[in-house]
Amino acid sequence: GPAIIPTQYRLMGVAYLALFVAYGTGFVTAQQGVFPTGIVLMGLVSNVGGAFAMLMTGSVKRSAAARITFLFISLVAIGLIVSTALGERAVQPIF
């Protein structure tokens, strides 16, 4: 029969979708030359919180996939911290 998907995975999928929609609005705002403070703060809470939860639960020790995920979300968090430090300069064209 069909696979049963637990509610927690469906909720996580909806949460990811909400994050992607918010990030999309942040890109539009940044293209207009305005630093998307709220979106960056949302990303920091999401990524730093996720990395912290992975460390606290020990999942990073149990799985190579978890270590790769931890590395990815940590790099995103570092990028968000750097962009916050740069402020409006982070959304200016490079060339």
Phi and psi in degrees as a GROMACS rama.xvg file:
@    title "Ramachandran Plot"
@    xaxis  label "Phi"
@    yaxis  label "Psi"
@TYPE xy
-68.3816  149.39  PRO-2
-68.9434  140.624  ALA-3
-93.6601  123.71  ILE-4
-100.708  116.925  ILE-5
-60.2052  148.965  PRO-6
-55.6124  -37.0061  THR-7
-61.6933  -33.8197  GLN-8
-73.5803  -35.7103  TYR-9
-64.9392  -42.6807  ARG-10
-63.7208  -40.0955  LEU-11
-64.3566  -39.0081  MET-12
-62.1573  -41.6027  GLY-13
-66.0708  -39.0559  VAL-14
-64.0733  -41.8074  ALA-15
-62.4462  -41.9801  TYR-16
-60.1343  -43.748  LEU-17
-61.3401  -40.4997  ALA-18
-63.1911  -43.659  LEU-19
-63.6048  -39.6395  PHE-20
-63.0921  -45.6144  VAL-21
-63.2553  -44.4966  ALA-22
-59.7511  -38.6396  TYR-23
-59.9679  -42.4144  GLY-24
-67.095  -32.5651  THR-25
-64.8645  -39.5107  GLY-26
-63.8388  -41.2217  PHE-27
-62.8583  -45.5018  VAL-28
-60.8068  -44.2365  THR-29
-63.8115  -37.4365  ALA-30
-64.8711  -21.2498  GLN-31
-87.1427  3.88057  GLN-32
83.1216  13.6918  GLY-33
-111.626  130.319  VAL-34
-71.0227  124.204  PHE-35
-83.1151  73.037  PRO-36
-53.3552  -49.8562  THR-37
-60.9689  -41.0683  GLY-38
-67.844  -40.4104  ILE-39
-64.8654  -41.7128  VAL-40
-63.1937  -40.4919  LEU-41
-59.7014  -44.8589  MET-42
-63.6544  -38.7357  GLY-43
-63.0837  -46.675  LEU-44
-60.6371  -44.8163  VAL-45
-64.6087  -50.2281  SER-46
-76.9566  -44.3542  ASN-47
-66.1355  -41.1315  VAL-48
-62.3593  -42.6507  GLY-49
-64.5287  -43.8681  GLY-50
-62.9427  -42.6033  ALA-51
-62.9096  -43.7606  PHE-52
-62.5682  -38.8733  ALA-53
-65.2837  -39.5578  MET-54
-67.1411  -43.5896  LEU-55
-69.0983  -30.4246  MET-56
-88.5653  -9.2087  THR-57
78.7239  9.19608  GLY-58
-63.9456  -27.1381  SER-59
-65.0198  -28.5927  VAL-60
-79.3717  -21.912  LYS-61
-93.39  -17.6918  ARG-62
-150.781  137.169  SER-63
-64.4909  -38.2477  ALA-64
-62.3625  -38.046  ALA-65
-66.7598  -37.4343  ALA-66
-65.5308  -40.0413  ARG-67
-65.3899  -43.4295  ILE-68
-61.4058  -44.9989  THR-69
-59.1477  -44.3027  PHE-70
-61.2604  -45.4731  LEU-71
-61.4345  -50.9166  PHE-72
-69.7437  -28.1745  ILE-73
-68.2342  -40.9874  SER-74
-64.6956  -39.4846  LEU-75
-61.7553  -43.735  VAL-76
-61.3188  -42.2882  ALA-77
-63.042  -42.7373  ILE-78
-59.8833  -40.0504  GLY-79
-68.1819  -37.2003  LEU-80
-65.4817  -44.2584  ILE-81
-62.433  -43.6578  VAL-82
-64.8185  -34.3738  SER-83
-65.264  -41.6281  THR-84
-63.9964  -35.7463  ALA-85
-77.6395  -25.1859  LEU-86
59.438  -132.102  GLY-87
-60.0787  -26.5339  GLU-88
-64.4893  -24.5196  ARG-89
-69.3532  -20.5045  ALA-90
-107.588  7.76194  VAL-91
-83.9891  146.779  GLN-92
-59.8453  142.588  PRO-93
-74.4635  -39.4179  ILE-94
